[in-house]
Amino acid sequence: MSIKNEFSKHANEYNNHNIIQQIIAKSLIRELKNKPKKILELGCGSGQIFNHINWPIDFYKAIDFSAEMCELHPKHSNIEVKCFDFDTKEFLNEIKDDSYDLVLSSSSLQWSKNLDKIIKNLSFITKEINAVLFTSNTFKSIQNITNTKSPILCESEIKKAFSHYYTCEFETIMYKLEFENKKDLFNYIKNSGVSGGSKILDFKNAKKLYKEYKLNYLEFEVIFVKTVSKV
Ligand SMILES: C[S@@+](CC[C@H](N)C(=O)[O-])C[C@H]1O[C@@H](n2cnc3c(N)ncnc32)[C@H](O)[C@@H]1O
């Protein structure tokens, strides 16, 4: 396991609010050792992960609980896009008779209400999982000022759930996204939707935060998980 700090470029060089998601989605695919043919993806969104897959595949099942996202995902005869909540019985039922070369997930599983259960069920249908999750240390300094707790899973909960069923390699990275001014930084939190930013920014806390936040960057902590073998 290693912990890295990575300073990304100035956020305002990018014309969007999900630059960290884009960076980690790309890394996730770049890190793959081989080119699997049968893939399941959890929390597929509009297809950022799928769009990085540049080798021929036999079958791709993409899951997301947002119908709008499923609508946007690329479609093809060998792609099944299905609208399921990965925390539900219906989802587990959907995948129980499947088998995959690889399960992928990027920026999504940190929201799970029962990650252990998902990983347990994945262990019946795949030998390999490559995933990247945000951790509760995302927006850490903001949480400290506003005295709020992150709504997403912490690093140790994530490691525990995966390690229960697989021997894994973990890599935790803190990205620091710099801004030229406070206004841009606060706009980014509002629009990024990574980890409860909008909840943090109620009127009272927003005022306190604006006054007390002295950093010129936002913190995003992610953990890359690569399974090595089943336990
Ligand atoms: C930040 S987006 C990431 C999308 C895509 N994987 C990417 O890297 O661009 C998180 C996605 O996870 C989905 N998601 C969150 N919780 C979910 C759940 N419980 N079941 C299924 N999808 C979920 C959201 O709808 C959203 O599309």
The ligand as a MOL file (V3000), in Angstrom:
LIG
                    3D

  0  0  0     0  0            999 V3000
M  V30 BEGIN CTAB
M  V30 COUNTS 27 29 0 0 0
M  V30 BEGIN ATOM
M  V30 1 C -19.4830 10.1570 -9.9990 0
M  V30 2 S -20.4610 9.1680 -11.0620 0 CHG=1
M  V30 3 C -19.2440 8.1800 -11.8940 0
M  V30 4 C -19.7200 7.6920 -13.2260 0
M  V30 5 C -18.6790 6.9200 -14.0340 0
M  V30 6 N -18.3240 5.6680 -13.3940 0
M  V30 7 C -17.4490 7.7730 -14.2620 0
M  V30 8 O -16.3640 7.3920 -13.8420 0
M  V30 9 O -17.5830 8.8410 -14.8830 0 CHG=-1
M  V30 10 C -21.2150 8.0130 -9.9260 0
M  V30 11 C -22.2810 7.1610 -10.5610 0
M  V30 12 O -22.6780 6.1540 -9.6400 0
M  V30 13 C -24.0760 6.0140 -9.6940 0
M  V30 14 N -24.5140 5.4360 -8.4090 0
M  V30 15 C -24.3600 5.9650 -7.1690 0
M  V30 16 N -24.9030 5.1660 -6.2440 0
M  V30 17 C -25.4130 4.0840 -6.9160 0
M  V30 18 C -26.1050 2.9100 -6.5070 0
M  V30 19 N -26.3970 2.6990 -5.2180 0
M  V30 20 N -26.4710 2.0110 -7.4520 0
M  V30 21 C -26.1770 2.2340 -8.7660 0
M  V30 22 N -25.5320 3.3470 -9.2130 0
M  V30 23 C -25.1510 4.2620 -8.2990 0
M  V30 24 C -24.5870 7.4300 -9.9530 0
M  V30 25 O -25.8910 7.4260 -10.5260 0
M  V30 26 C -23.5340 7.9610 -10.9090 0
M  V30 27 O -23.8630 7.7430 -12.2650 0
M  V30 END ATOM
M  V30 BEGIN BOND
M  V30 1 1 1 2
M  V30 2 1 2 3
M  V30 3 1 2 10
M  V30 4 1 3 4
M  V30 5 1 4 5
M  V30 6 1 5 6
M  V30 7 1 5 7
M  V30 8 2 7 8
M  V30 9 1 7 9
M  V30 10 1 10 11
M  V30 11 1 11 12
M  V30 12 1 11 26
M  V30 13 1 12 13
M  V30 14 1 13 14
M  V30 15 1 13 24
M  V30 16 1 14 15
M  V30 17 1 14 23
M  V30 18 2 15 16
M  V30 19 1 16 17
M  V30 20 1 17 18
M  V30 21 2 17 23
M  V30 22 1 18 19
M  V30 23 2 18 20
M  V30 24 1 20 21
M  V30 25 2 21 22
M  V30 26 1 22 23
M  V30 27 1 24 25
M  V30 28 1 24 26
M  V30 29 1 26 27
M  V30 END BOND
M  V30 END CTAB
M  END
